Amino acid sequence: MLIEGYGHGPVVAGESLVGRRGFWANHLLALCGDGMCGGRAEPEWFGGDGGDADALAEVLFDPERWPVFRVLVPDGHPAPGVVVVYRNLVDECGVDYLPGGPGTGAGLGSGLVPGLSWRELTRVADCPEPSADGVQDASGRFLLLLPLLSGEWSDDVVRDRIVAALVAVGAPEGTVGRAAGHLLGHLERRALHDAGWGSPLSGG
């Protein structure tokens, strides 16, 4: 697999990891922030336990294999798909969100996707490209891209969608409300600091 801007880096298809216990704890726990929403978030809130999360972290953050998750959309879709790359450099790890063309595994265009409005996020999540490689499940697509949410949104609508998505991917129903609260709280605090943000996908 080749991704524009990554040369011949060690990127590998990561979609098979999405269904494994501990994946969502790794992808979303950092988004819960520092415990300002009533205690620190726990890996168990996202399905599996701390052991599952630790075991999968060794795979997700392996410097010799960078997992890629393709969230692609059909041709003519109003927003481009997104390619999520776990950039596991030894001294600089992080998660990159690249614009992705329909039906491809390559990042297209230049730069990173800085954010998605609520409308863009749900449009991309709910409209997979059936014939393309990548994540097809709408709940998984939504949660993969949730860290990109920016702009303005209705708290109740976003919270309900987060809860439904977490339940759909196997999170315990008893704690999804708390998990959603932590995620939404962090996204809201970030939005307050990014009041001038405009999405390049909608001409902002």
TARAPE-V336686 format. One record per run of one state. SS is the DSSP state (a for helix, b for strand, c for the rest). FROM is the first residue (numbers start at 0). TO is the last residue. If there is no record, write none. Layout:
# TARAPE-V336686
ss = (SS SS)
from = (FROM FROM)
to = (TO TO)
This chain:
# TARAPE-V336686
ss = (c b c a c a c a c a c b c b c b c b c b c a c a b c a c a c a c)
from = (0 10 13 14 17 22 32 42 46 49 60 65 71 80 88 92 100 106 107 115 116 117 125 137 148 149 154 168 175 193 199 202)
to = (9 12 13 16 21 31 41 45 48 59 64 70 79 87 91 99 105 106 114 115 116 124 136 147 148 153 167 174 192 198 201 203)
